């Protein structure tokens, strides 16, 4: 279907979603919509109270989180209009999906790929514990060696410095470095590859594989990543650098390939109890951290952003997609030359509700793209989560970006290459549908 046709489908489906409510719900459709919004608002308020209180208030808030949406569904069912709501929601989902598809060509192109020759002496580091044992389950070491790579499988019984292993391999003549492991291990080896300007290769053997996802790699079958050794292309991507204190050289700091987090999340993961019981630790610590009676007070300074007292700050190597209401889905590009900054500051249930309903347009979430940002605090040392690893760093903490610093070798054919679908914009969809129609009509008359 053409872009014009897809845009028209979006408009038609959106109109149909409202018509179904009006025709089959009558004046009651307004009541249906009101009940739905009220249910969402009560759910968001309940979640906020559950996270910021303990004891019986938390119990009542948890009951509200369950009861509000359930009550709305029961009311819809009692009125005999549940099917109307479901059909309307389905049409609305189709409208948004078609609208975003129609706008795809308006977005910037994907990252540039460059054809390269095969590496002669690839060196791969594999963590056998990562991802629940994916290295062994997919026979990654054996397959990589069969393709000519030197492979070091880390010994779980002793701590090994992956940075030193990678540096030693480069001194020995390695012309490609790769990692089958978590994002933290990948960042350490990526820094060595960037310093020596040799290709870096990612094998999606971690648990979450955030970096692999943004590169479009196969996260279900990590063995497919090994195709980069025989039929690969190269991407030039950015690297984030984080430096504590007042640095003489920002690029001399710690590398992050995904993000660095400050505030609530960073403080929670510092707790020794977090590793053993994540859910319980989060629930016990959040009331104090969110209401800030005892938590560290942060401040954020950048060219386009100044904020005092956010509860959480996320600095990412390239911004996360705008189409994700939370901003944490995926990064459409890794070569924009800019950091993404997300600041969360929610002070009450009303702001929590607005954040849930409006996403990035809510007052509780501030987003920006910058080249450099400074995180300061009313404490000499603050917790920081860097690519999932918990650190304690002296303030202020500087974050910057080294554009195009890392050469990444990836398979030519990747199943998850992002297409960059933009956020929904009804004005642009309407303009696209009508303007292209007028152009076609004008050409026909000529």
C-alpha positions, 0 to 999 in steps of 0.5 A: 500500500502507498504512503497516501493509502496508509495515511488514509487508512489511519484516518479512516480507522481513527474515525471508525473508532469514534463512530463505533462508540457513538453509534453503538454506545449512543450518549453513553459513549461519553460515559464509557470514555469518562469511565475509562479515563477515570480508571486509568487515573485511579490506577496511576494514583494507586501505583504512586501511593503504593510506591511512596507508602508502607503499611496499610496505605500500601495495602489499600493502594495495591487493592485500588490498582487491581480494583480500578481497571477491574471495576471499569471492565465490570461496568462495561460488561454490565452495560452490554458494551464491552465488545464496543469498547474492545472494537473501538480500541482495536480500530484505534490501535490500527489507526496509530499503527498505520499512521506511524507506518505512513510517516516512516519515510519522513524519518532519518535513514538508518546507520550507514553500513560499510563493506569490509574484508574479513578479520584475519585474527579475531579475538573473542571473550565469552562469559559462560554464566551470562544469559543463563549459560547461552555460551554453552547452550549455543556452542558459541566457543566451538562455532567461533573457533571453527570460523578461525577466531581465538576464544577465551572462555572466562573462568567463573571461579576467578575474577578476570580483567577483560580489559587486560585480556583485550589489550593483551590480544591487541598487542599480540596482533588481534585485528578484531575484539568481540564479547559474548556477555553482558553490556558491562563486559561489552563496554569494557572491551569496546573501550579497548577496541576504540582506543586502538581503532579496530572493529568490535563485535557483539554476540547477544549472549547476555540477559537483556542484550540492550546494545545488541537490540539497538544494533539489530542483532538476533537476540534469540539465537546468538550464534547468528551474530558469528556471521559477522566473522565471515559476512560482516559490515561495519558501523561507526557509532558513538561512545558515551564517557563518564568522568567523576570529579573535574576531569582534564580529559573527558574521554579518559573516563569510563565508557558506557555503550547504553546509559548511566543512571542516577537517583532512585534506580542507582541507589536501589541497585547499590543495596546488598539485598538487591541481588537476593530479593529485587522486588522486596528491596525496591518496595522497601527503599522506594518510599524514602527515595521518591519522597526524598527525606533521606535521599541524595538531591541531584542537579542537572546542568547542560546547555539546553537543560537545567533541573534541580531535584529530579528523582531519577536521571538517565543519560544515554549514548544517543537518545531513546525513541520518542515513540516510546512513552517512557523513552526506554524502548530502543535507540533508533540510531547510535551515531547521532553525536548526541546524548539523550537525557531523561529526568523524572520528577514526580511529586504527587499522585496527580503528576504520576497520573499525568506521566502515565497518560501523557508519557513524554508530554507529562510534566513529570518527565523532561527529555533533552538531547545534548553533547555534554551534561553534568550531574551534581548533588548535595553529597560528595559521592553518589551511586551511579548505574553504568550499563547495569553495574553499580558504582560509587563516584565523586561529584560532579559527574560529567558525561560526554560523547565521542562521536563515531569512536567505535567501529562495530562489525555486525552481520550483513543480514540482521533480523532486528534492524530498526526501521525508525517508525516515528511517533504518531502525529495526526496533523502530519498524517492528515497533511500527507493523505490530503496533500498527496491526493491533491498532487495526484489530482493536479497531475491527472488534470494536466 
